[in-house]
Amino acid sequence: MASLTGSGPRTATGLWAAVRDAAAGVRHGAAGRVAQLATVEGSPRLGWVLPPPWPHVDAVLREVRPRPARPGTLLLVGTGGWAFAARAVAESADAGRRLRVLDRLDALQVAELPRPAALVVASESGRTLETVRLAAVLGAGTRLTPVRLEGARMSLLPEAPTTALFGAPLSTPFLLAMATVHGDALEDAYAQFTTVAEHLGRWAAETACDVDGEPYPRLRLTEADQDAQQDREQDAEPSGLALFALQALRQALGGKSGPKRPGPHWQVGPGAAPGETVVGPPSLPEDLTEPARLMARLYAVCALTACLGVRVGLKFAEHPAVDRYKRLVGTIRPRPAYVDPRGSAEHVTPLLRGLGADGVLHVVTYESATDATRTMRRTRQALHCRLGVRTEFHRGSAWNHHSYQAVAGDPRARVLAWLPAEDGDPLTALQRDIAAATCASLPGRAVLLQALAPRRRSPS
């Protein structure tokens, strides 16, 4: 598929107009090319572009909003862009205990969850591995009947579907999360957002035109509050907004063939490396409320991702490489090497053969949150002392939903995956299966490790 740079609009104004027209149903000229690049399973996924009028949004939310018998927390279960965007809402100052988002197969965390007042399960296909398993465990444990958001219910307009890669702010799961936290104030925030949406689209098109000049574009998105980003603990998980941006760029644009195929060099956060183009957030009116500001930032990410995809000539609404590991889940028996994380660097050495200066090592831990943090710290110490390559640390299986597509399609990337110990829990079992399938789907580029169990002291 040719990009628009050769035969379509050559200006940022023309680029955004083509995206907007494609979302409105135009199927010829430049808009027709955009629609083709956005098509998945025969349908353009552009329902995130044009904000519907508020009365329609309000009607959708009234239809899907749970009606709990008692006040309390709404627990939203999902993965990928749906979960990352909702997590950004749950992290806001106004969230309190009204919203909680769960996308991890963490048996200990699930066991310790307070009983929610309502349960929402979001999965476009209705078959997402983690979501289905979490919903089954939570349904049995809470005895709540979940509100299920699937298929056309994920989008605000059935005739204008979207996808998890562009799952906020114009989607049912995200706006349901916003309504849970902000209540009646959402109407005003939505109105504010709609006044800046066109500005954000033009900013995205201008930015895409500015950075589209390298064989392998290396782009780093940064948030407005750089101090807050720098202050996050080294092993802390990125914010929901950062994870949403990462999955949009890497899953939508990474690991795909095209005139200029981006590798996994799409970064989010502070600390720019040499050769990276740093892109800060678009300017926003000072009187924009925080809920409207969050919606604007998420929309800017989606618009920029789409504009980059069009400029580079990539089908930006799909991430086909993920099927490589999904097909193997449950068919591969985990066979990890048992090591102390502090000595794990020696097991990485074979992975580094052929890893050039532009390569990257992804260290992904599928362990529980507490064990993952401990392993990441110990592994980081070992790798820092022995290796001279760029290294990223992530938690699985969220990593599969924000970076796998880019890594699978780039032979310069390597993966070191940490496996949780067997404990008889169905959540841990699926997590182990996903980790094993992930490594098996990247032959010669991934290694599966498991931490040695601590030695038991013999009775004196």
Phi, psi and omega in degrees: 000123180285146177281176180279354184291333184272318187230004181249200181297139183257005181240159178298323179298317178293325180296310181292325177299322179294319178296313182296318180294322177298320178294332180276356175110001178289133185233027176227162178065212182298321179296324178296322177294318178300315180300320178296317180293335182265003187276132173228126180053042174084001184229126176296130181263076183235022180292353180270355190276308188257115181293123175292160177297149184304317180306324178291316179300316180299320179295319178298314182294322178296328181287322187260348186293129178297153177239078185293152180285343180217157176290154180159202187272139169268125179257117180256124181251127179189186178219171173058217184301325178300313183286318183298317180293317178295326178296324177299325176291315181296336180275353182289159184297334184272355190291318183056229178251018184284333185223138173223141182242134182232120175224007183255141175273063184252100186301319181294316180298317180294320180297330183267001181294132171295149182296122180284164176276333181210154183230127177239131180244118183247117177205115183302316181277337187078004183234009181302127190306304184295318183295316180298316181292316179297318180298321180295315181293316182290322179299318179290324183282326184260341184059029176264144173271114186284151165278122183257121175257110183220159173053232184295339181289347178287335184257151180289330178236118182304328181279356180229075185289157174237196180208166183301328180300332180237042190279014177197149003271351187266071175211159181294313181300317182294312183290333173294318176298317179297317179295325179296321183275317190256349175057227184295340180291346181296325181301314179293318179297320179296318179297319177297316180300316183297335180286342182248357185301317181294321176301319181293321178296318179292321176300316181298316180295317178297318180295316180299321179292327182287323187264357185274065182224005184243152177302321176233090182304131179241103188243138176234119175271137177236151177274168182293321184267083181294327180297319180295322178295317182294330185280347180296141180302147185303323183260007178287148178290143178301162179294163177300320178297317180295319179293323177297316179295319181296315181291326179297311183291312187282321182280327182278328188243340186278152171065027181239148179281144180181177179305325178223093187279114176290139171270201181278030183269028175262118187239156177228130177116182183283174174089052183298139177264162178303136178089355180272142173268117183269127180240116176275173181289157178291156176290141181229151178302139183296333183273007177291130179291162181299318177300318179292325180294319177297316178300319181295319181294319179293319179296320179300320178298313180297314182296318180295317179300313180296316181295321175296317179299318179294316181297320182277339179088039182247149173284099195271000182255008181228160177220075189293337184296336183297338178295339180300312182276328181298323179295336185265348183299127180089353181251351183246123176278126181299128176230075184279161167272133183267119185216162169277128181307331181290342178248019187287343185300325182294332179281345179274339186308315179299331180291337187277353178295124181082002179275107183278186182295336180266007179278174181209144176251123176261119173260116187238124179249125180262013181282176176297164186304314181294312179295324181297315180298318180296314180296319180298319181295316182290320178293320180302317180298316182294315183290325180298325183283330191246341188243148178243037182243158177290131186231137175242147179241129183219166176249131177268159000270012174303324179303322179299335183263355176234345184224346186301316183305314182292318182290317182299327183268005182235111183293352180278350185262145177233158183227132172244112186249133178258129186260138174285153178288149177296137178221008178082358182272139182294332178290315178297321180300316179292322178299319178295319180296319180293317179298316181295318179294323179300310181294321180294332181280353179238063186299133180079355183235002182218148177225141183254124181237155173222136182293140175298138175292141179299141180293137177274134178288131178286143180300137182279000000 
